[in-house]
Amino acid sequence: MSNIKKITPREASHKKIRQKIKGNEGRPRLNVFRSTKHIYAQIINDETGKTLVTVSSLSPKLKDKIKTGGDIQAAKVVGEEIAGCALEMGIKKVVFDRGGYVFHGRVKALAESARGKGLDF
């Protein structure tokens, strides 16, 4: 029995993207992860290795706004919330890390709603 883990195509794509994209103090990285049931967004400063803001469709403050966590509507709400939290912390510019996912559907909805609330990337 071996402990070799196979890398999925999404993980391989994400690895290539992460070699090029780095978040710093002036422009932290907005990372997106989606599962079949939920969507997660984090703003990360890669220089210090700290997560500055995190919002997901599981967040208690979004329970009344979201019917299900795995649809485009939930992604829009999460994008608006992450942008609001970032702007409260004084973060206006970020680098978008789509996490190896295609820029379509839920990932695109999250990005466009965050842009609509005033986040620049």
C-alpha positions in Angstrom: 0.0 0.0 0.0 1.5 3.3 -1.0 0.9 6.8 0.2 1.1 8.5 -3.2 -1.6 11.1 -3.7 -2.8 11.7 -7.2 -3.0 15.4 -8.2 -6.2 16.4 -9.8 -6.1 18.7 -12.9 -7.6 21.6 -10.7 -4.8 21.1 -8.2 -2.2 21.1 -10.9 -3.6 24.3 -12.4 -3.8 25.9 -9.0 -0.1 25.1 -8.3 0.9 26.8 -11.6 -1.2 29.9 -10.7 0.3 30.1 -7.2 3.8 30.2 -8.6 2.9 33.5 -10.4 0.4 35.1 -8.0 1.6 36.4 -4.6 -0.3 38.6 -2.2 1.5 41.2 -0.2 0.8 44.0 2.2 -0.4 46.4 -0.5 -2.3 43.9 -2.5 -3.3 40.7 -0.7 -4.6 37.7 -2.5 -8.3 36.9 -2.7 -8.5 33.1 -2.8 -11.7 31.2 -3.8 -12.5 27.6 -3.0 -15.7 26.0 -4.0 -17.2 22.6 -3.1 -20.4 21.0 -4.3 -22.4 22.5 -1.4 -20.6 25.7 -0.4 -18.2 28.5 -1.6 -15.4 30.0 0.5 -13.4 33.2 0.0 -10.3 34.4 1.9 -8.1 37.4 1.7 -4.5 36.4 2.5 -1.2 38.2 3.0 1.4 35.8 1.6 4.4 37.7 3.0 3.3 37.1 6.6 1.2 34.0 5.9 -1.9 35.4 7.6 -5.5 35.3 6.6 -6.9 38.8 6.9 -10.6 38.1 6.1 -12.6 35.0 5.5 -16.2 34.6 4.5 -18.1 31.5 3.4 -21.6 30.4 2.6 -21.5 28.7 6.0 -21.0 32.0 7.9 -23.6 32.6 10.5 -24.2 36.2 9.4 -25.2 35.0 5.9 -27.6 32.2 7.0 -30.7 34.3 6.5 -29.5 35.7 3.0 -28.6 32.3 1.5 -31.0 29.5 0.7 -28.4 27.0 -0.4 -24.6 27.4 -0.3 -23.7 25.9 -3.7 -25.4 28.1 -6.2 -24.6 31.4 -8.0 -26.8 33.4 -5.7 -24.8 32.3 -2.7 -21.5 33.2 -4.5 -22.8 36.7 -5.1 -23.7 37.2 -1.5 -20.3 35.8 -0.4 -18.6 38.2 -2.9 -20.4 41.2 -1.5 -19.7 40.2 2.1 -15.9 39.6 1.5 -15.7 43.0 -0.3 -17.5 44.7 2.6 -15.2 43.2 5.2 -12.1 44.0 3.1 -13.1 47.7 2.7 -13.8 47.9 6.5 -10.2 46.8 7.0 -8.9 49.3 4.5 -8.1 46.8 1.8 -9.1 48.2 -1.6 -6.9 46.3 -4.0 -6.4 42.6 -4.2 -5.0 39.9 -6.5 -7.6 37.4 -7.6 -6.7 33.8 -7.2 -9.4 31.6 -8.8 -8.0 28.5 -7.2 -7.5 26.6 -10.5 -11.2 26.8 -11.3 -12.5 28.1 -14.7 -13.6 31.8 -14.4 -17.2 30.9 -15.0 -20.4 30.3 -12.9 -19.9 30.7 -9.2 -16.3 31.9 -9.3 -17.3 34.6 -11.8 -20.3 35.6 -9.8 -18.2 36.0 -6.7 -15.6 38.1 -8.5 -18.1 40.4 -10.2 -20.1 41.0 -7.0 -16.9 41.8 -5.1 -15.9 44.2 -7.9 -19.4 45.8 -7.7 -19.0 46.5 -4.0 -15.7 48.4 -4.7 -12.9 45.9 -4.5 -10.3 46.5 -7.2 -8.6 43.6 -9.0 
